[in-house]
Amino acid sequence: MVRTVISLDPEEKAWLDRKARETRRPMTAIVREAVARYRAEESRRRKPALPALLDQTSGMWKHGDGLAWQVGLRREWDAS
C-alpha cells in the first residue's frame, strides 16, 4: 500500500475518530472503504464507452435482419 497524507476539517476528523471508536476499526480502514465506495459509485454513474455498449447490446434484435427492417421503416417515412 502507498501511504498518503490528507487534510480534514476538524468536524470531519472528529467524525472519523468517533466512527473508528464505534466500529473498532482503524481510521485508515474506514478511509480506504470510503474511497472504494466512491470509486464504485463513480464507475456506475459514468457512461459506458461505445465499444462496451456495442458488446452489451450485440444480438439484442431477434426479429430477422435489422437493417432490412430499418430500410422498410424509412421507406414508410418517405411515402408520407
NUMARTI-235571 format. One record per residue (C-alpha): residue number from 1; residue in one letter; x, y, z. Coordinates in steps of 0.25 Angstrom, whole numbers, plus 5000, padded with zeros to 4 digits. Example, Ala and Ser with C-alpha at 12.3 -4.5 7.8 and 13.67 -1.06 7.14 Angstrom:
REM residues 2
SITE, 1, A, 5049, 4982, 5031
SITE, 2, S, 5055, 4996, 5029
This chain:
REM residues 80
SITE, 1, M, 5000, 5000, 5000
SITE, 2, V, 5004, 5014, 4998
SITE, 3, R, 5004, 5024, 5009
SITE, 4, T, 4998, 5037, 5007
SITE, 5, V, 4994, 5049, 5016
SITE, 6, I, 4981, 5056, 5015
SITE, 7, S, 4975, 5069, 5021
SITE, 8, L, 4962, 5069, 5028
SITE, 9, D, 4953, 5079, 5034
SITE, 10, P, 4952, 5078, 5050
SITE, 11, E, 4938, 5073, 5049
SITE, 12, E, 4942, 5062, 5039
SITE, 13, K, 4953, 5058, 5047
SITE, 14, A, 4944, 5057, 5059
SITE, 15, W, 4934, 5049, 5052
SITE, 16, L, 4945, 5039, 5047
SITE, 17, D, 4950, 5038, 5061
SITE, 18, R, 4936, 5034, 5066
SITE, 19, K, 4934, 5025, 5055
SITE, 20, A, 4947, 5018, 5057
SITE, 21, R, 4944, 5016, 5072
SITE, 22, E, 4929, 5012, 5070
SITE, 23, T, 4933, 5001, 5059
SITE, 24, R, 4946, 4997, 5066
SITE, 25, R, 4953, 4999, 5053
SITE, 26, P, 4965, 5007, 5049
SITE, 27, M, 4963, 5021, 5042
SITE, 28, T, 4971, 5016, 5031
SITE, 29, A, 4962, 5005, 5028
SITE, 30, I, 4950, 5014, 5028
SITE, 31, V, 4956, 5024, 5019
SITE, 32, R, 4960, 5012, 5009
SITE, 33, E, 4946, 5007, 5009
SITE, 34, A, 4940, 5021, 5007
SITE, 35, V, 4950, 5023, 4995
SITE, 36, A, 4946, 5009, 4989
SITE, 37, R, 4931, 5012, 4990
SITE, 38, Y, 4933, 5026, 4984
SITE, 39, R, 4940, 5019, 4972
SITE, 40, A, 4929, 5009, 4970
SITE, 41, E, 4919, 5020, 4970
SITE, 42, E, 4926, 5028, 4960
SITE, 43, S, 4928, 5016, 4951
SITE, 44, R, 4913, 5013, 4952
SITE, 45, R, 4910, 5027, 4948
SITE, 46, R, 4920, 5028, 4937
SITE, 47, K, 4914, 5026, 4923
SITE, 48, P, 4920, 5013, 4917
SITE, 49, A, 4929, 5014, 4905
SITE, 50, L, 4924, 5011, 4891
SITE, 51, P, 4931, 4998, 4890
SITE, 52, A, 4925, 4994, 4903
SITE, 53, L, 4911, 4998, 4899
SITE, 54, L, 4913, 4990, 4886
SITE, 55, D, 4917, 4978, 4893
SITE, 56, Q, 4905, 4979, 4903
SITE, 57, T, 4895, 4981, 4892
SITE, 58, S, 4900, 4972, 4881
SITE, 59, G, 4890, 4962, 4877
SITE, 60, M, 4878, 4968, 4884
SITE, 61, W, 4870, 4969, 4871
SITE, 62, K, 4863, 4955, 4870
SITE, 63, H, 4853, 4958, 4858
SITE, 64, G, 4862, 4956, 4846
SITE, 65, D, 4870, 4965, 4838
SITE, 66, G, 4870, 4978, 4846
SITE, 67, L, 4876, 4986, 4834
SITE, 68, A, 4864, 4981, 4825
SITE, 69, W, 4854, 4985, 4836
SITE, 70, Q, 4861, 4999, 4837
SITE, 71, V, 4861, 5001, 4822
SITE, 72, G, 4846, 4997, 4821
SITE, 73, L, 4842, 5007, 4832
SITE, 74, R, 4850, 5018, 4825
SITE, 75, R, 4842, 5015, 4812
SITE, 76, E, 4829, 5017, 4820
SITE, 77, W, 4834, 5031, 4825
SITE, 78, D, 4838, 5035, 4810
SITE, 79, A, 4824, 5030, 4805
SITE, 80, S, 4817, 5040, 4815
